[in-house]
Each structure stands twice: as structure tokens, then as C-alpha cells.
Amino acid sequence: MSKKYLGKLTEYQDQGGEGAIDWCLFIPELHGKSDCLQPVQRGDRLKIFEKDGRVIFDGIVEPDFESVYEFARENWAKMNMDPKKFPGVSTWTQKGLHFRDWSKFFFDGLKAELTKSK
């Protein structure tokens, strides 16, 4: 049986931010417990709510790594930076959504419902 969680979207970066970004759901009722952060993973169903309660995303999670790599390469080239020095590119966006749009859901801490596939 699939577990369903309600909470707020958040990003998680191990260490001081130099690692990859993991997309997670923070469950306030579980604060302080090991499962208060649930990772958003391939095959999970995610429903995201705008601040006014409208559903702005409802679908199965399909990670897209390649478009994030392309986004990073384009932006780092403009800043004369070497992408090999930044492991954070190992993050992903939802297939069909631009990285800026997908990441904004998490950085804005939007309410969401996550149904785990496993």
C-alpha cells in the first residue's frame, strides 16, 4: 500500500550546499523524526498547490537530468565557470518543466501531497 504525505516542498543540500540538491517534502507533524523529510522520487505521485489552494501540478514524477545539465552549461559558460567543479548539477527537474519553474515550487515552500510509489 502506498503512503500519502501532506507537507511543504523544500530542497535539501547535504553539507554546506556544495552537494546535489534533493527535492523533498517536509512533514511538519514529524519534525524531529527521521522521516520528516520525504524525498520526491521517480514514480511518486506529486500534487502541488498554489498559495490560493489551486492545484498547479498533479502528476507522476519523471526526473529529467539532461535539461538541467544543459541549463547549467549555458549559464556557467556566460560566467566563465567550469561545470566540472560544481557537483550540484546532479540534481534534476520534472520532465516537461524548466528547472527554474520546478525549483521555484520547492524554494517557495509550496504545500503538496506526495504519494510514494514504493
C-alpha positions in Angstrom: 0.0 0.0 0.0 1.3 3.5 -0.9 1.9 6.0 1.8 0.5 9.5 1.3 2.0 12.6 3.0 1.0 16.2 3.2 3.5 18.9 3.8 5.6 21.7 2.3 8.1 21.3 -0.5 11.7 22.0 0.3 15.2 21.5 -1.1 17.8 19.6 0.8 21.5 20.1 0.3 23.9 17.9 2.3 26.8 19.6 3.9 27.2 23.3 3.1 25.4 23.5 -0.2 28.2 22.1 -2.3 26.4 18.8 -2.9 23.5 17.9 -5.1 20.0 19.3 -4.4 17.5 16.8 -3.3 13.8 17.7 -3.7 11.8 16.8 -0.6 8.5 17.1 1.2 8.8 18.4 4.8 6.1 17.0 7.0 5.7 19.4 10.0 3.9 16.8 12.2 7.0 14.6 12.0 9.5 17.4 12.8 12.4 16.0 14.8 11.8 12.4 13.5 14.0 10.7 10.9 11.2 10.6 8.3 10.1 14.3 8.5 11.8 14.8 5.1 10.4 12.5 2.3 12.4 12.5 -0.9 10.5 13.2 -4.1 11.5 10.3 -6.4 10.8 8.7 -9.8 7.3 7.1 -9.9 5.9 9.1 -6.9 2.7 11.0 -7.5 3.0 14.7 -6.5 0.3 17.2 -6.3 1.4 20.8 -5.7 -0.9 23.6 -4.5 -0.5 27.4 -5.2 -0.8 29.6 -2.2 -4.5 30.2 -3.0 -5.2 26.4 -3.0 -5.3 25.9 -6.8 -3.5 22.7 -8.0 -0.6 23.8 -10.2 0.9 20.4 -10.7 -0.5 16.9 -10.4 1.4 14.0 -11.9 3.9 11.2 -11.7 7.4 12.3 -11.0 9.7 11.7 -14.0 13.2 13.1 -13.4 14.9 14.9 -16.3 18.7 15.3 -15.7 19.7 16.3 -19.2 17.8 19.6 -19.4 19.4 20.6 -16.1 22.8 19.9 -17.4 22.1 22.0 -20.5 20.7 24.8 -18.3 23.9 24.7 -16.2 26.2 24.6 -19.1 24.6 27.6 -20.7 24.6 29.7 -17.6 28.1 28.7 -16.4 29.5 29.5 -19.8 28.2 33.0 -19.5 30.0 33.4 -16.2 33.2 31.7 -17.4 32.8 28.9 -14.9 33.8 25.2 -15.2 30.7 23.0 -14.6 33.0 20.1 -13.6 33.8 22.0 -10.3 30.1 22.1 -9.2 28.6 18.7 -8.3 25.1 20.3 -7.7 24.3 19.7 -11.3 23.5 16.2 -10.3 20.0 17.5 -9.5 17.0 17.1 -11.8 13.8 18.8 -12.9 10.4 17.3 -13.7 10.2 16.1 -17.3 8.4 18.9 -19.3 9.1 21.6 -16.8 12.0 24.1 -16.9 14.4 23.8 -13.9 13.6 27.4 -12.8 9.9 26.6 -12.6 10.4 23.2 -10.9 12.9 24.5 -8.3 10.7 27.5 -7.5 8.0 25.2 -6.2 10.5 23.9 -3.6 12.3 27.2 -2.8 8.9 28.8 -2.3 7.9 26.0 0.1 4.5 25.3 -1.6 2.1 22.9 0.0 2.0 19.5 -1.6 0.7 16.0 -1.3 3.2 13.2 -2.0 2.1 9.6 -2.6 5.1 7.3 -2.5 5.4 4.7 -5.3 7.2 2.2 -3.0 
